[in-house]
Amino acid sequence: MTTGTELDVKRALTPRWTKTQVGLLKRTVAKGLTDDEFLLFMYTCKRTGLDPFIKQIYAIKRYSTKDESYVMSIQTGIDGYRLIADRTNKYAGCDKPVFDVDPSEPTRPIKASVTVYKMVDGEKCAFEGEARWSEFVQKHPKTGELMGMWGTMPFNQLAKCAEAQAQRKAFPADLAGVMTHDESPVIDITIAEDGGSDEPKPADTKPETLYTGHLVGYEAKNEQKKTPHRLIIKVDTGGEIRIGSYSLPDAIKKNTQTFLGRRVQFSYDEKANPKGGEPFRNLKHLALEEVTADPDPQKKEETKPQEENPVDTSSPNELPHINSFLADIEAAPDTAAKSHVFNEAMALPYPEADKQLLLAAMKKGAKK
């Protein structure tokens, strides 16, 4: 049973952020997240009690060539796991890691095992986690070389992965949805030729041209440094572009809390940078694309063929050829049948010349 004291401790550990702090978090630590991703990140921070401002927890987005979109994962370090476990007042420490090593390759382990202890109903219970090198090692997706500390401290890296497995077994409710960066899978990302950088490639765009894309980042104007508002847009044609604007566009003024992640239409002009490097790009046009939600997806699906191929009543080229009706009038066996075809044709928006042909055919048929 949870005591009042334990409840008070958990309340105290839950971050209580002001609107100013939330705005700062979105502009810095969580920059580039969509509204939904940001809400998920905030919820995870509050649930785990980890502080994103001191980098106990963070959200990472990388461009996945497989999904053709940015993929977010919420991560912490092994110290973050230990902190979450310790705050439950049930964490009872862990043993030193045990390694299996292939004698022919003594510089790296085959497997690491770590045992974590948790107090359950007054008893110290063991939870063992294992991590195999072949399953957790992180390699550069292009060169195949070991990444980061996997090349310099392989035993330590695999031990942290094994401990993370054990911690999640011992504290599943507290650690759900958060991975350690050591065990995060390597995403097939777009990487610069020099390797190691997961920054998105710059967009291949031209000034004075209209483009569309997603607004993925925003930096407010700094009066002291005399820097403009900066918009970061992921362009539909590929890559990202940063555009400055000293006056905040009306489209953003009216949607300051929800504009990130929205689709936009934009253009800019460009001036050379006297110091070299990237030219100065100034926003010329920006409009948010409005999307109207359909309350009945099934109905939308049913009517989609009609929407894709509407009949343009102003264009006679979309109508059946007039000769088909003329032939039907001539072939009709009697006056009643001819009148039926004639009335059907006259109800359609044919030009006046075609209607005169119909009328002449009807008169001719009536004489027979």
N, C-alpha and C positions, 0 to 999 in steps of 0.2 A: 504493500500500500504506500502511496506517495504521501509524504508528510507535508505540512504547511511550509516548513523551512525549505524543503526541496523545491516546492513550487515557486517560492520567492526567489531562490537562487536562479532557477530557469528563467523567470521573468526578467531578472536583472541582466542575464546574459543575452537576452533577445535585443538586437539593435533597435533603437528608437531614433529614427532619422527625421530631421526637419526637412521642409521643402527645399531649403537651400542646399542641404547635404545631398538630397536625392538628385537635384539638378547637377551638382558637382560630380557625383558618382557617374551620371550618365554622360557627362562631357569628358571625363578623364578615364577612370578605370574601366567603365563599360562603354566606351566610345565605339560607335558603329553597330551596336545591337539594335534590332528592331524592338518595337514596343512590347511584343509578346516575349521575346527573349529577355528583355530587361526585367519584366515582371517575374519571369521564372528565376532569373539570377537573384533578384531581391528576395524572393520567397526562400530560396535555398540559403542565402546568407542569414536570414532571420531564423530559419529552422535549425541550422547548424550552429549559430552563434559565432560564426567566424567573421572577422572584420576585413572587408575588401580594401579599406583605406590603408591598412598596413600589410597588404598582400598576403593575408592568411588564406584568401580564396580569390579566384579570378576567373573570368570568362575569356576563352580564347576562340577566335574565329579564323579559319583558314579556308582558302578557296579550294574546293574539291572538284577536280576535273571530271570525276565520275558522276557527281550529282549536278555539276554545272551550277553550283551555288555555294555560298559561304556556309560552313558547318560550324556550329558553336558547341563547345563542351565546357562544363563547369569543373574546375580542377582545384586541387590543393596539394600541399606537400605531405609527406609522412608525418611531419610535426603537427599539421592540421588534424590529421586522423587521431593522433595521440591526444591532442587537446580536446577534441570532441569526446573521445572515450573517457578522459579524465574527469570531465565535467558531469558525467553520469554518476560519479562517486562509486562506481562498480569496477573500474579498471584496476587490475592488480598486477600490472607490469607484464614483461615478456622475457623469454629466454634469448640467449645469443643465437644467431643464425647457424644452421648446420648446412654444410655444402657437400654436394656430390661432384667430384672432379674426374675428368678423363685424364689418366696419366700422360697420354700423348699430347694433351693440350692443357697444361697446368696453369696457364695464364687466365683462364676463365672457367666458371663453374658450369656444370650441366644442369644442376638443380639446386635451389635453395629452399630451406624449410625453417619456419619460425613459429613458435608457440606463444600465443597471447592468453593471458589469464583474466577471468572475470568472476566477480563474486555473485553467485546465484543462490538466493535463499540462505545466505550465510556460508556457503561452500565455495571454495576456489576451484573453478572449472577451467579446463584447458581447451583452447580452440587453435588447431594447427592450420597453417596456410603454406601452400607450396607454389613455387614458380619455376618453370623450366625456361632455360635460356632460349630455346628454339621458339617459344611462344611469346616471350616478352621483349627480346632484344630489339632495339630500335636502330634501323639502318636507313641511310639516305635512299629515298625512292629511286634516284637516278644512278648514283655511283655505287650503291651497295656498301658504302663505308659505314662503320659504327658512328652513331651520332652522339655528340656531347660527351657526358661522363661515362657512357657505355664503353667508350674506347679507353678511358683512363682509369676508371674505378669500376670494373665489371662486377666484382663481388658485392660491393656496396649497393650498386643499382639493383641487382637481382634480389638481394636481401630485403630491400625496401618494398619490392613488388610482393614478395612472400609475406611480409608483415602486413601489407595492405589487405591481402586476401584473408589473413587471420583476423584482422580487426573487423572486417565486414562480416565475418562469420559470428564474431562475438557481439557486435553491435549493429545488426542489420537495419533496424529502424532509424538509427541516428546517422548512418553513413550512406543511406540509399541515395542514388542520383549524383554522387560526387566521386570522381576518380582522382587518383594521384597522378601528377604529370609523368612520373616514372613509368607507370604502367599504361599510359594512354597509347592507343595504337597510332602508328604513323599514317597520316592521311596522304593520299596521292595528291600533292598540291603542286601548283604552278610555282616553280622555283627559278630564280635568276641564274644565269650561266655560271656565276662565281660560286653558287651553292650557298646553302645555309639561310638564305633570306626567303621568308614567305610573304613578303610584301606583294600586293597585287600589281600587275604590270600597268603602266600608264596607258590611258586610252588614246587611240589614234584618231583624234578629232581635229576639226578645222574651225577657226573663228568665223563668225557671221553665218553659221550653219545651225539648223534646228536639229536637236537630238532628243532622245528619250532614254530614261533609265530609272534607277532607284536612288533616292537620297539616303546615304548610309552614314553620313557624319556631318557634324556642324560644330564650328568653333566660334564663340562670340567675339565681337569686336573688342579690342583692347585699346582704350583711350590713351593710357600711359605710353604704351609701345607704338601707338599710332598704326596698329594693324587692323585690317578690315575684318568683317564677318567672313568666314571661310566655309564653303559648302563642299562636301565630298560626295561625288555622284558616281555610282557604278553604272556605266553606260551599256545600253543594250547591245551595242556592236562589239563590246569587249573592253576590259580594263576599267580603271578609275581615273577621275580627273578632279583637281582641286580648283575652285573658282572663288575669287574674292568679290565682296560687295560692301561698300561703306554704308549704304542704306539698306536695312533689312527688308526684303521683298514682302509685299502684302500677303502673299500666299503663306509665308511662314509666320508673320505677325498674328494671323488669325488662327494658327494651328501650332503654337509653340510647344505643346505637350505631345503632339501626335504626328508631326511631319516626318520624323525619321522612319525610314522603311517604306515611305510612300513613293508611288511612281510619279515622275515629274517630266515635264517638257522644258527644255532650256536651250539657250544660246549664249554666246559670250563674244567679246572682242579681245584683242590681244596686243600687248605692247612689249617691245624688246626690253630685256633686263640690262641696264647699263653695266652692271657688275658681272654679267655673264650668267650662265645657268638657266634655270627655267624662266620662261617669259612671264610677264604679269598678265593674268587672265581676269577680266572684269565681267561680272554678270550683266548680261543685256536683257535677257528675258527668262522668266521662270513661272511655270504654272503647274499646280498640282492636278494630276489626272483624277477625276471623280469616278468612283466605281459604285454603281447602284446594285445593291444586293437583291437577288431574286428570292422572295420568301418561299417559293415553291420550286425547288430544283427539278422535280420530276416533270412539272408543267413546262419548265424552260427547255428540258430535253425533248419533250414531245413537240414543241413548237419551233425547235431550232431549224429544221429543214425549211420551214416557211420563212423564217427570218433571214436565212442565208440566201434564199432565192425569191425575194419579193417580186410581185408583179408590178412593174412600173406602168401605171395606168396612163401616164402621159406620153408613153412611147409606143406607137403602133407596131414596132419591130418585135415587141414581146408577145403580141397576139398571134393566134393562128392565122395563116395566110388567107386572105379574102377569097381566093380561088376555091378553097375547101368548102366554104359555105355556098358559093355559087354552084359548085358541082352537086352539093346536097339538095339545093332547091330544085335544080333541074331533074335530079333523080327521084324526088319525092313522088309517091304514087298519086296523091290527090291534093286538093287545095288546102285542106286542114293540115296535112303534113308539111306542105311548103310554108304555110304561115308559121308553124311552130319553129322551123329552121330560121325563117326570116326574122321573127321576133327575138330569138336567141342571139342572132348576129347583131341586130340593131341595138341591143342592150350593151354591147361592148363599145369602147371608145375608139372606133375606127374613124379615119379622116372622112370629111364630107364627100370626097370623090368616091371612096369605096362604098359609102352608104347609097350613093346614087346608082352604083352598079348593082347593089342588092335590090334596090327598088325596081330597076329595070328588069332584073331577072324574075322578080315576083310578078310583074305585069305581064311578062312574056309567058310565064307559066300559067297565069290565070286565063290567057286567051286560048290555050290548048284545050 
